[in-house]
Amino acid sequence: MAYSNYSSLSRAQLTFEYLHTNSTTHEFLFGALAELVDNSRDASATRIDIYTEKRPELRGGFMLCFLDDGIGMDHNEAKHVIQFGKSSKRSPESTHIGQYGNGLKSGSMRIGRDFIMFTKHNNTLTCLFLSRTFHEEEGLDEVIVPLPSWDLKTKEPLTSDPEKYAIETELIFKYSPFKSEQQLMEQFNKIDSNCGTLVIIYNLKLMDNGEPELDVETDHQDILMAGTPVEGVKPERRSFRAYAAVLYIDPRMRIFIQGHKVRTKRLSCCLYKPRLYKYSSTRFKTRAEQEVKKADHLVKIAEEKAKEAESKRVALEARLGDDLSKDSRALLRKVQDAAMMLRRDADMKKRILEVKQKALKDPKELHFIFGVNIEQRDLDGMFVYNCSRLIKMYEKTGPQLEGGMACGGVVGVVDVPYLVLEPTHNKQDFADAKEYRHLLKSMGEHLAQYWKDTNIAQKGIVKFWDEFGYLSASWSAPPSAELRYKRRRAMEIPLTIQCDKCLKWRTLPFQMDAVDKRYPDSWVCLMNPDSTQDRCDASEQKQNLPCGVLKKDKPTSEDKQKELAEKIKQQQEKLEAMQKTTTIKSAADIKKLPLEVSMKPAENSSQPTRSSERTRPRSPPLPAHLKNAPSVPPTRTASQRPTRTPAPPPAPKVEPSKSRAAAKAAAAKPAAAKPAAAKPAAPAAKPTPKAPARTPPPTRSSRASTKATPAKPAATSQRKRITEQKDSEEEEEDEEEEEEEEEEEEEEEESEEESEEEPQTKKPKMAAAVGNRSKVVEKAPPPKRGKLDEVKTLTQPEKKGASAPTRQTPAPPSPDLKSISTQQQVAKGKTPDKAPEEPETDAKNAQKDKGLLVEVRVNKEWFTGKVIAVETNKQSVRWKVKFDYVPLSTPKDRWVFKGSDEVRLMRPPSPITQTPDTQQEMEKGPATMEPDTTQPGTSREVTDSLVTMLRTMLRYFYPPAFRIPKDDVNSMTAEELVGFPLKEYFQQYESGLQSLCNSYQSRADARAKAVEEKNNSTEVKLKEADEKLQKLRTNIVALLQKVQEDIDINTDDELDAYIEDLLTKGD
């Protein structure tokens, strides 16, 4: 559709107020000044002068001028300046800083209300005038920009409309500081070279106190930010000279402020012990994806144009048909050439799209440079550049965020390409905040690695800074000005200076008399004391930086040794616990065993835990050593089975609900005693009921009622009797197997009851739990040694049960109600012998908890720590735990209730060292099943073969450079192999395998890329040859037609036949 058809449609217009709105993007005033400096750099200027001229009649009292020797602009290029958003610098491969076509307008309008630009290019002088004052005075809403031009030699106006020229110059004379054409020419004369640009900003913006925002009176060699204090502000945010010194990562332009040269810096050359780290990531995709979308859009447009041209060619060929006139052939050839050119353009854009799509998947590589600022240590942080232009400075990251001395004084430098991160319009931030945060995080990781590599912390941070004269305790205090400290700092950082003529950087050798020497602004290579670098034609020496490598999450050798020793110790304890067996022959042997848990059932009865108050199952689970007992226990004589005849207790007064539960429990006892009646008893007069371990577990109500009955003194003597029945040994073993199966079925029923009871509200449960617990505390007697269950704890099945999963006990009147169910039913009437001593014993045992390694839950996370203090009272025991490590927002220690859900032991203790507390912790929840290495099924030969197979496997897949030598695996024992760091082993093996695959992949990609490039070059050459041949044929036809006009040749075959015919006739 023709453009003229759109003339009746509405158009977007740029209003005058947009000039102010656009300028507000610059919050940082020096950033607005830097926009004009960027334009000079993009114009390939080698020098820019920034100076002020006093004009009391103007707002602010002076004009701010920017004069450079760049390439300048002609009249047509100057028109682009007044087009907002139009830029000829925008391309993916461009190294120009400007990309948006907005910097001159936004920057100048942020500094002042008006600006006038004088530019010289070839033989043309052009003046551009953009004034808000003019628009306000004239009451204009549209943006009007006068743009007159003159001839450089004759000074005559270059215009075809004298009236327009007169209006433009009249407006400039009225609203600018220059009132005549002569004064305008004087400004052009300030541009000494053949080309260049002068930008003058006037009617500067003022602060609330009426003073200009830029202070040019305090320091006549600088431009300062007015109203900014000296203390507590970075120099680059107060002084434009300091900001301009670090504005570019590799300065190649001389900057003069108020007639004095700025000593620009290459930051990497101003640091102590600089080190380079290569970083590669595929996270930076936003900018590359935008380029792919743009290229895809261009491909679609080019493809449409090519198809349209092709259709025109086909239509023209069909319309012309057999018309072979000269005009028809010329028209057809023109259409064919246009179609071919458009097709070629579409193919080229397709290849560009393919290259960008491939580059989208490639990782982006950045170079991080870190070094220590020993000249002023409080000026530290990250300097982030984009296309060599400073975007962010003094960004804290990694350890620097913690505010300590770690990584203090370290400066990081990175130059991010435009394709990796795109800056915002004001060039003070990045458009993609998420990717920028990822960049800072990565720099923080490399910063921590650099701190380790420098070994400053190992040698002593304070000692390090003392060497360079930082003697004050204040971090921001400047270093000592003593000559010895100045020399020390100068020795570590060689002076790097830029030649004023060739703009190359030269590193001067250290000289004792050159400390604090002031070098002239016009320093040239000839003044270099280094004879190899005292000529401008000498090549610039590249900075040789050592390369560092980021080592992720690899602990030090000491940490690894400690971790390995701890694992070995844990495995040895487990192995000793599983392998320890003891033969029980008498009650005296039982007293020698470490059964503190089962011997002190009532000590903690008055200290209920939170978990027991919340959930109390109807009946206690079976003891772990009975639940996990093997089907064929070790052989034992009948003399080891106790026969008991408990005295009949008097009927207690109980509530109806409790009496019903007690009746049910009593009815269950004869059923459990039937197998026992079938066995021969020792004295017939004293029938022996089966051990309570084989009776159904009592419910809460029945347990409370039975414990409330007083015990008879005769029960003590009967409890210690042991009879010998050797003839019934095999029968007893068969019965035990049957009874164990019954116990497992009972356990399943109990778990079903518990799951049914859970939906009930917690309050009635807690009330019932408190009532039952108080009764248990009053009536439950302590058990005695020598019982059947204690004998069972010494057998091999006990060791398996120690690590087997157990259920949560009811509220603990004693921590080992599971293991002493016999005592609960037989020895109910026994009066405790040491009841008055229980509180004292409980306090002593509680103090033994000091030093326990525990884990405490804080904010839904578990943290390790150590018990450093214990506080006891009648209801509870509290531990004070000091954490090994917690976040900064969490206190370093914490008081917790012992046995609560918020605390747990770090690892389950062995049966030898377990205490009532640890036993209680083990009974709270299911523990992980561990292999029973004490069973007779696993022979020594099987273990040795497994160890040999493990050694072979480890040696076969051993990763290179593993911290444990490969030969040491052959000499490792089974215990050492158990503690082998398999996780780290496989991680390093996987990383090595991945790197090998990556190397093969990169090699294959490189070969494929080379083949592809070769094919592309071959195709290009083929197309060029085809084009040349086609052009040659066209020229031959034209030549033949000039010689003989009646020649009619339409196809290449006809031409070939005609030429061949000519050659044949010539012969």
N, C-alpha and C positions, 0 to 999 in steps of 0.2 A: 504494500500500500504506500502510495507516495506521501512524502512528508507534508506536502501542502494540504492534505486532507485533515491533518491534525491542528490546523491553524485556529479552528473554532473551539478547541478544547481548552480547559483551564490549565494554568501552569503554576507550579510552586514558585514562590518568590522569597528572596532573602531580604528580610527587613533590617532596618538600621539597628534595632535593639539587639540583633544577633551578634553584633561586634562586641558588645559587652558580655553577653551570655557565653560566647565562645572563649573569651579570655578568662573566665572563672575556673577553667580546668586547671590552671596553674596556681596551686596553693603555695608552692615554694617559689618565691620571687626569683631566685637565682636560676631556677629551671626555665623561666621565661627568657632570661638573658642568654642562657645556654642554647635556646632554640636558634637565635641569630648567629651564634658561634658555629652551630652545626651546619647552617646554610653555607657559611664560608668554607668549612671543611669539605662539604659535598661539592663545592665549586672548585675544588683542587687548589685552594688558596695556600700559599706558603707562609703568609703573615696576615694577622688581623690586629688592628689597633682599636682598643676600646678606650674612649676618652670622653671627657665632658667639656662643654663650653658654657661659660656663664652668660645667662640672659635674664637679668632681673625682671624684665617685663613679662616673662613667661611664668606659668604656674610651676612652682618648684624651684625656680631661680636658675635652672641650667638645662641644657640639652644633652642627651646621651647619644653618642655617635659610635657606629661600628663601620670601620673601613678595612676592606680586604683587597687582595690582589688576585682574586679568583678569575674565572673565565667571563664573568659578567653576563648580561642578557641583551638581546636586541628587542625591538618593539614587539614582535610576535611572542617571544618567550616571556616578556614582561606581562603580557595579557594573561598568561596562566597564573600569575601571582594573585590576581583578583578573582580567580575561579576557586571557590572553596572546595577542597577535596580532590583537586586535579593535581597529579604529580607525575612527572616523567621519570622519577627515580624508582617507581614501584615495579620490582621484578624479583622473582625468587632468588636469583643469583646476584642481586645487587648488593654492594657493600656500603651503599649510602645509608646515612642515618635517617634522613627524612623519607617517609613513606606515605604520609597522609595528605600532603599538600595543604597544611593548615598551620605550620609552625610560625611563619612570619606574621600572619594575621593575629593569631592568638597570643603569641609572645609579645609583640609590640603593643597590642591593645591592653595587655596586663600591666605593662610598665607605664604607659602614658595614654593620653586620649588621642593623640595624632602622631602620624609618622610620614616622612617623605623619603623616597628612595631615589638615589642617583646611580645609574649603572652605565657602564661603557663596554661595548663589545664591537670589535672590528672598527668600523668607521661611523658607528651610531652612538648617539647619546640619548638616553631615555630617562624621563623623570616620572615617577609614580607617586600620587598623593592620595592618602587615605586618612580622612579626618572626621572624627566624631563631632568636633566643634563646628565644622562646616555644616553637618547635617542638622545639628540642633539649632544653629542660627537660622538656617534656611527653612527649617520645619519639614525636612524631607523624611520620607519613610523608606524609600528604596536606597540601596547603597550605590552611590555614584563616585567613580574614581577617575579623575583627570589623568591623562597619560600622553603628554606631548613628547616629541622626539626631534632631535637636531642632527645635522651632519657634523661629524667630528672636525673636519677641516674648515668648512665655510661657516659653521655655526648657524646655518640656515635651517628653518623648520622643515621637517620631512612630513608633509601633509598635502592631501589633495582637497582639503576643506579648510580654507583660511578662517572661516567663521568659527568652526569647532576649535581650532587652535587658539583663537583669541579668547574664547570662553574658558578653556582649560588654563591658560596662563593667567587670566584675570583672577580666577578662583585661587590659584596658587599664591599669587602676589597678595591677595586679600587675607587669606587664612593661615599662611605659613610665615615663618620668621624671615623669609627672603622676599623682598618687595620689588625686585627688578630682575630682568633677564641677565643682567651683568652679575648679580649676586648668585644666581643659579649657576652660571658658568664658573664662578669661583669655586663652587662646591665640586663641579666636575673636575676642576684642575687639581683638587686634592688627590685624585686617583692618578698616581704618577705613572703607572704602567699602562700598557696598551689596552688593558681590560681590567675590570674590577667593579666593586659595588660599594656605595656609601649609604648607610641607613641612619637617619637622624630621627630620634623620638623626643618629643617635647610635650609640654603641658602634662608633666608627670603626675601620677596619682599620689595623694597625700594621706597621711595617717590622721587619726582623730584630733591630734594636737595641731594640725596644720602644717607639719613638717613633712618633707618628702620621705618615701619609704627607703630610698637609697641615700646613704650618708657618704658624701664625698669631701667633707670638711675635716673629719677626725684624722684620717690618714690620706695624705695627698698622693700617695702611690697606690692606693687601693680604693675599692668600692665596697662599703660595708653595709650590712643590713641594719637599718636604724632601729633603735630601741632594743637591741639584743645584748644581754650582759656578756661580759668576757668570761666569767667563771661559769662552769657547768654546761657550756654549749660547745659542740664540736666546731673547730675552726672553719670547716667547710660550710657550715651553716651560718657563719657570721661574716666571713671574708670571701669575696668573689675571687680574689687572687688565689686563696687556698683551694677553692672549689675548682677553678680553672686548671690548677696544677695536676689534679687527678681526674679531670673530666674524660680523658681518653686513655685507654690502656696502653697504646703505643703511639705517643704524640709525634706527629710529623708536620705540625704547623706551629710557627712561632706566635705566641700570644703576648701582646703588650697591653698593659693596663696603665692608663695615665702616663704613657711614655716610658714605662719601665717594664722590662721583659719579665714574664712569669717563668720561674724555674720549674718547668713541667717535670713530672715524675713518671718513671716506669716503676710501678709499685713493687714488682717482683725483684727489682734491683735495689730496693731500699730496705730489704728485710734481712734479718739474721737467720742463717741456716735455712734458706728457701728449699722447698722440696715439692716436686710435681707428682700428682696422682692422676692416673688415667681412669676415667669413669665412663662406663657404657650402660645405656638403659634404653628400653623400648617404651617407656612410659610417656615420653614426650611426643604425642601424636596429634594434638589439636591443630597446630599450625600446618603440619604436613597433610592432614585430612582436608583442610581448607584448600590447599593448593591442588589436591587431587580433584576435589569437586569443581574448582575453577577450570582445571584442564579438561575435565570431562564435559563441562558446559561448552568450552571452546571447540572440542571435538564434534559435539552435536551440531553446533552452528556451521562449522566447516563442512561437515558431512552433508548437511542440508543444501548448502551452497553448491557443493560439487554435484549432488544429484540433480539440482535444478539446472546447472550448466550442461550436464550430460543430456538431460531431457530436451533442452534447447537445441543441442547439436543434432540429436536424433530427429527432432521435428524439422529442423532446417534441411537436413539431408533428404528427408522424405518429401518436403515441399519443393526443393529444387529439382529432384529427380534427375532427368537427363539434361537439365540446363547446364551447359558447360561454358557459359560466357565468362569473361574475365572478372566482371564485378561479382558474379555469383561465387566463383572460386575464391576470390579474396575474402568475401563475407564468410564463406564456409571455413576457410583456413583460420580466420580470426576467432570464430566461435569454437573451433576445435582447440586452438591454443588456449583460450580462456578456460575451457573445460579441463584440459590437461593440467594447467597451472593450479586450478582449484582442487583437483584431485590430489595433486602433489602436496598442496598445502594441508589437505585433510589427512593424508598419510603421515606427514611430518608431525602434526599435532597428535595423532594416534601414538606415534612412537614416544613423544614427550609424555603422554599420559601413562604409557606402560612403564617408562622410567620412573615417574613419580609414584606410581602404585608399588613398584618394587622397592623404591626408597622408603615408602611408608612402613614396610616390614623390617627394614634394616635398623639395628640399634643406633642411637645417636651417641656419639662420643664427645665427652667434654674433658677439659684439662683443669684440674684444681691445683692451685699453687698456694702453699701455706708458708708462712715465715713469721718470725718474732720481731715486733717493732720495739727495738731497744732504745730508740731515740725518744719515744714518748709512749710508755707502755699502756696508758689508759685509753689510747686510741686504738682499739682492737675491734675485730668483727669482720664480717664478710663484705667484700666489694663485688657487686654483681654488675657486669657490663653486658651490653647487647650491641653487637656489631661495633665493638670497640668503644661504645659510648656508655658512660656511667649511668646506671639506672637506680640501684639501691646501694647504700653505703652504711657501714657499721651495723650490719645485721647480725645479731647474736644468734647462735645456733649450737646444738649439742651441749657439751659441758659448760659452755659460756653462759647458758641460760640459768644455771644453778647459782651464779653469782660468786663462786669461790675463786681461789687462785689458780685452779686447774684451767689450763688453756688461756689464762689471762695474758694479754699482750700479743696474742697470735692474730695475724691478719690473713684472711683468705681472699684469693682473687680468682674469678672465673669469667670468661668471655663466652656468652651464650649466642649462638647464631640466630638469625631472624627466623629460620625454619624450625628451630627448636622451641623458642618462647617468643611470643609477640609482645612488645611493650604497649602500654597505653598511649593515648594521644599526647599526654603531657610528658611522657618519657620519665616518669617518676615511679612507675610500678609496672607490673606485668598483667596482661589481660586475663590469663588463666591462673587464678589464684591457687587452684588445687595443684597444678603442675609446679608452680613456684614453691609451694610448701614442700613438695616432694624433693625439689632441688635442694632446698635448705636442709631437709632431713638428711639427704645423702652427703651434703657438705659437713654436717655435724658428725656423721660416722667417720668420714675421712679426717676430720679435725681431731677426733679422739685418737685415731691411729697415728697421726702426725705427732701428737703429744707423747705417745708411747715411743715413737721412733727417735725423738730428740733426747729422751732420757733425762729431761729436766727435773721431773718429779722424783726420779730415783736419786739424783745427785743432791736434791734439795732446792725448792723453789726460792726460798728466801736467800739462800747462798748464791743462787744464780743471779738474782737481781742485784745483790750486793756487789758483784763483780763489775757491774756497769754503772755503779754510782747511785743506785736507788736505796738510799739509807733511811728514808723516812718511813714510818709505819703507814702513812696515808698512801693509798694506791694511786691517787691522782696527782701526788706531788711530783714535780719535775726532778730529773736526775741531777746529781751533783755537778757543779760547773768546774770542779777542779781539773787541772790539765791532765792528770794521769787517767782520770775517768773518761775525759774527752778523747784522749788518744786510744784508750781501750775500745771505745765504741767505734772510732774511726778505723781501727785496724780490722774489725770484724765485717764492716760494710764498706767496700770500695766505692769511691765516688764515681758516679756515672753522669756524664754531661753531654749535651747535644751541641753539635757544631752549628753555628749560626749561618753557615754558608751552604753546606751539603745536607744538613739536617740529619746526619748520621749520629748514632750514639756511640760514645767512646768511654771506656772504663779506664780511669787514671790510676797509675800505680801509687801505693801508699807512700807518703813522705811525712816525716815527723814535723817538718816546718810548715806543712800544708794544712795542718789542723786549724779549723776556723778561718781558713783563707777565703776571701771574697773574690770570686771569679767574675770577670766582666761579662756584660750581656752579649757582647760581640765575640765571644770565645769561638775560635776556629781550630780545626785539626792541627794547624801548624804549631799551636801552643802546647800540644800534647808531649809530655816528657818521654812517652813510649815511642821509640824510633820506628816501630813497626806500624804504628797507627797515627803518624803525624802528617798524613797526606789525605786530602779529600777523596782521592781515587782509591784509597785502601778500602777493602771490603769491611763491612761492619761485623764485628764479632758477635756471634750468637751466645746468649746466656746458657751456660752448661749447668742445667739443674739436675740433681740426683732424683731418680724416680723411686717412689714408694709404692707399696702394694697394700691394699686394705685386707686385713686378716679378720674375717668375721667370726666372732663368738668362739674364738679358740682360747681356752684357758692356758695359763702359764704352766710350766713344768711342775712348779710347786703345787699349784692347785690340782693338777692331774695326779701327782703323787699322793696328795692328801685324799683325794676322792678314791683312788685305787686302794689305798690302805684301809679306808673306811669300809669299802665294799668287801675287801678280803676279811676284815674283822667280822663284819655281819655274817658272811657266809660261814666262817669258822664257828661262830657261836651257834648258828643253826645246825651245822653238821655235828658239833659236840652234843647239842641237845637231842638230836635224833639218834645218835649212836650210843648214848649213855644208857646202860641197863644195869639193874641191881636185883639180886636174888633176895627175897624176903623169907627169913626162916623163923623169926620171932617178933614179938612186940617191941623188943629193944632195937631191932633193926629199923622199925618204922620211926622210932623217935629220932634216929640219926638223919632222917631225910629232910630236905628243905621244904617242908609243907606248911609254911607260915600262913598261907591263905586259908587252908582248911582248919588250922588250929585256932584261928581268931575270927569266929563268925560274927560276933556281935559288936565288934569294936566300932564299926562305922554304921551301926544300925540307927543311931540317932542323927545321921547325916545323910538324908535322902538326896539323891541327885535329881536334877530337873527332868531328865528323860524318864526316870522311874515314876515321877509324879504324873507325867503325861500319859504313859502307856504301861498298863500292868496286865499281862496275859492272864487268862483264867487259871492256868496251871503252869508250873515252871517246866522248861524243856529238860530233856534228859541230860545227864552229865556228859561232857565231851568224851571222857575216856570210856564211857559205856556205849555211847552212840556210835563211836568209830572203832569199837573193839573188833578184832578179826574173828572170823567164823570159827577158827580152831585156835584157841588161846594156848599158851605154853602149859605143859603138864605140871600139875600141882597135886599135892596129896589132899585127902579129905580133912586132914588135921588143920589145914589152913582155913577151913570154912567155919566160921563161928556159929554156934548154936545158942539161941537166946530165948528166954522165956520172960517176956516183960510182965511186970506186976499189973494186975487189972486196975486201971485208974478209977477214981470215983467219978460218978456222973456229974459233969459241969453244968452250970446254968448258962444256957445259950439262948440266943434269939431263935424264933421259929425258922427263919431262912437259913440260919447257920446250922441248926439241928438237922434240917432236911439234907443239907450238903454233907454233914458229918455222917448221916445215915447212909447216904450213897457211897461215901468213901469206905464205910465199914462193910457194906455189902460187897464192895469190890475186893476186899482183902481175902476172904475165903476162896474166891475164884483164883486169886493169884497163888494161894497157898496149896491148892490141890496137887500140883506137880510135886511139891515138897513132901506131901504125905505119902506119896508112893515110894519115896526113897527110904532106905533104912536109916534111922536116927541113932545117935550114939547111946545116950541113956533113954530108954523107952519111957521112963516116968516123966521126962521133960521134953515134950514135943518141941521141935524147933521150927518156927515159921521161916518161910523163905526170906532172903535178904530183901529189904525194902526197895532195892534197885530194881527188883523184878515185879514190884507191885505197881499198879497204875499211879501216876503222879497225882497228889491230892489237889483239889481245887483251892481257891483262895479262902473260901469260908471254912472248908474242912480243915485246912492247914491252921487257920487261926484258932478253931475250936480245939483241935488236938494239942496245940501248943499251950493252950490255957490250962490244961490239966496238970496237977502236981505230979511229980515223978516219985517213985518209991526208991528207998536206998538199996533194996535188993537188986535193982536193975544193974547196978555197977558191977557186982560180982558176977552176975550172969553174963554180962556183956563181955567179960574177959575169958570165958571158957572156950576152949578149942578142942574138938574131938577128932579122932583119926578114923577115917573110913576108907581104907585103901581099895576095898573091893568095889566101891561104887564110882571109881574115877571116870570110867568111860561113859557111864550113864549120866553123870553130872555134865560132862562136856556136851552130850547130845541135848540135854535139857537147856543148857545155856544158849545153844544155837536157836532152839525154838523160842525161848523167852526173848531173845534179842529181836527176832522177827516181830513178836507181839509188841515190843517196845516201839519199833519203827512205825507200826500201824497206829499205835496210840499217839505218837508224835504227829502223824499226819492229821489225825482227828483234832488234836490241839491247835494246829495251825489253821484248820478250817474254823474252829471256834473263835480264834483271835481275829480272823478276817471278818467274821460276822459281827464281832463286838466293836470294831473300829469306827463305824459310822455314828456310834453314840456320842453324845456331847462330852466334852472334856471335864466339865465341872463335876458331875457325879462321880466320874472315874477318880478324879484327884481327891475328892472327899473320901471315897471308899479306900483309896490307897493310903491316905493319911491315917484313917482309923485302924486299918489292919496293921500298918507299920508300928503304930504306937503299942498295939497289943503284943506284937512280936518282940519289941524292945523290952517290954516288962517281963515276959514269961520265958523267952527262948533261952535255954541254957547253952553254954559252950560245949562242943563235942570233945570227945577224948580220942587219943591215938589208939591204934590197934584195931580199927574197924575194918570190915571187909572192903569198903570202898577205898580206903587208904592203901590197902594191900594191892588193889587193882591199879592204883596210880603208878605202881612201880614196875608194871609189866610193859612189854613192848606196845601193846595197844594204846597205853597212856600217851606214849610219845607221838603217836599218830593223832590222837585226839587233842594234843596240845595245840596243834596248828590247824585243826579242822574247824569249819565254821560252826558256831554255836548260836543259839538264840539269845534274845535279850531276856534277862532274868526279870522276875517281878521285883518290886521295890526292895532294895537289899536290906533285909534284916541282918543278913550276913552275905558277904560276897560270894560264898561258895555253897549256896543252898543246893546246887545241883550235885555236888560231890559228897554231900553228907545227908542225903535223904534218909539213910538208915538211922542216924542219930536223931533226926527230927521226930521219928515215930517211936523209936525204942527208948531213947534217953530223955523223954519229955520232962520227967520229974526231977531230974538232977539239978540241985541248987548250984549255981555258979560259985566256984571257990574264990575267984579273984574279981568279984563284981566291984568292990570299992576301988580297985586299982585300974579299972578300965579307962576312965578319963585321962589319967596320967599316962597310961600306956599308949592311948590313942594320940595324945599330944606328941609323945616321943616318936611314934611311928610317922606322924605327919611331918615332923622336922626332917625325917629321912628323905622326904621328897625333894629336898634342895639338890639342885644339880641335874634333875631329870631333864632330858631333851624332849620337848613337846612341840605340838603345832596348835596354833590358836587361830580361830576364824575371825577375821576383821573385814567387815563390808563384803561378805560372801567370798572372801579369798583366804586361803590358809597360809600362815607365815610361821616359820620355824623360830624357836627360841629356847631359853633355858630358865628353869625355875630358880629364882634368886632369893625368894622369901616366902614363908608360909605363915598363915594366920588361922588360928583355930578358935572355934567357939562351940557351944552346945549343939547348934543346928548344922553347921557346915564348916568346910575347910576351904580357905581361899589361897590360891597361888598367885604370886607376883612373877610374871614372865617377862624377861628381857628379850626382845626380838633380835635376831641376827641381822635382818634387813627388812625395812618397811619403807613405803613412799614418804616423801617429805611431809605430807599432810597428816600422817598417822603418828601418834606418840611412840616413843622408843620402847616403852614398857606398858604393861596392862595387868590389872587384877582380874582374875577369872575364878569361878567356882569350880573346885575339883569335882570331876565326874560329870560336868555339864556338857551339853552338845557343842559348846564353843571351844572345847579343848580336847586334845587326844594325844596319846604318846606317839613319838615319831616312828617307832617300830615295835612290833610285839616282842617282849622279852622271852628269853629261854626259860624252861621250867626251873632251872637252877636258881636264877636270880629274880623270879617273879615275886611280887609283893601283893598284898590285898588290893592295892590300887591298880596295879597292872592287870591282875586277874579280873578285876571288875571291868576294866576297859576292854579286855578281851571278850567278856561275856555280853557287852552292850550290843554289838552288832556282828553280823557274819564276817568272818575273816577269810582270807583267800586260802584255798586248799594248796598244800605243799606236798610234794612227792614223799612217800614214806620210804626212806632209804634204809630203814632198819628191818624191813621184811626179809625173810629168808629167801624170797624168790629171786632177788637181784644178787647174783654171784659176783665175786671179784673179777672173774674172767670177763663177764659182760661189761662191767665198769671200765676195765682196762681197754677193751675193744672200742667202747664209745669214746674214751679219751683219745685213743689213737686216731679214730676217725675224725674227731674234732680238730686235732692237730693237723691232719692232712688237709682238711677243708680250709683251715685258716692259712696254711702255707700256700695252698693252690691259688686262692683269691687274694693273697696279701697285697694291699695297695702300696705303691712306692712311697718312700719317705714317711712311713708311718712311725709314730713316736716310739713304739716298742720294736726293737730290732727283730727281724724275721727269725734269726737263729735262736732267740730266747724262747720261742714257742716250743722248740723241741725239749727244752729243759724244764718247762712249766709242769707243776704238779696238778692234780685234779682240782685242788682247792684254788690254785692260782688261775686255772682256766675258768672256774666258776665266776671269778671276779674280772674276767677279761672284758674290756670295753667294747662289746660287740656293736653298740649303737654308733659309736664314733668310727669303728672299723668299717662298717657298711656305708656310713656317710662319706668317708674319704674314698672308699672304693667306688661308690656311685659318682662322686664328683670327678674322680679320675677317668672313669668310663665316659662320663658326659663330656669332659674336655677332649677326650680322644675322638668321640663322635663329632664334636664341634669342629675339630681340626680337619677331619675327613670331609665334613660338610662344607667348610669354608674352602677347602681345596677343590672340591667338586664345583662349588659355586664360582670360584675364580676361573676354572677351566670353562665352565658353561658361559660365563660372561665374556671370556676371551673369544670363544667360538662365535658368540652372538655378535660381538663387536666386529669380528672379521666378516661375518655374513653381512652385517649392516654396511660396512665399508665396501664390500663387493657389490652389494645392491646399488649403493650410491654411484660407484664407478660405472656400473652397468647402465644406470639411468642417464648418467652424464654422457656416456658414449652413445646411447640411443638418441639423446637430445641433439648431440653434435651431428650424428648421422642424419637426423631429420632436418636439421637446419641446413646441412650441406645439400640435401636433396632439394630443399626449397630454393636455395641459392642457385643451384644448377638449373632448375626449372625457370627461375626468373631470368637467368643469363641466356638461356636458350630462347625465351620469349622475346628478349630484346634483339637477339640476332635474327630471329625468324618469328614474326608475330603470329603466323597462322598455326603454330605448333599447339596441339591440343593434348595435353598430358594430364590425366586425372589421378592415376594411382602410381604407387611405387613400382609395381611390376611393369607398367607402361614405360616409366622412366628408365628402368634397367634395360628393357628391351631396346629402347631408342638409343641409349649410350652404347650398348653392345653392337647395334647395327652400324653406328657411326664408326666404331673401332674396326669393324669388319670391312667397311667400305674403305677406310683409310689404308688398311693393309693391301 
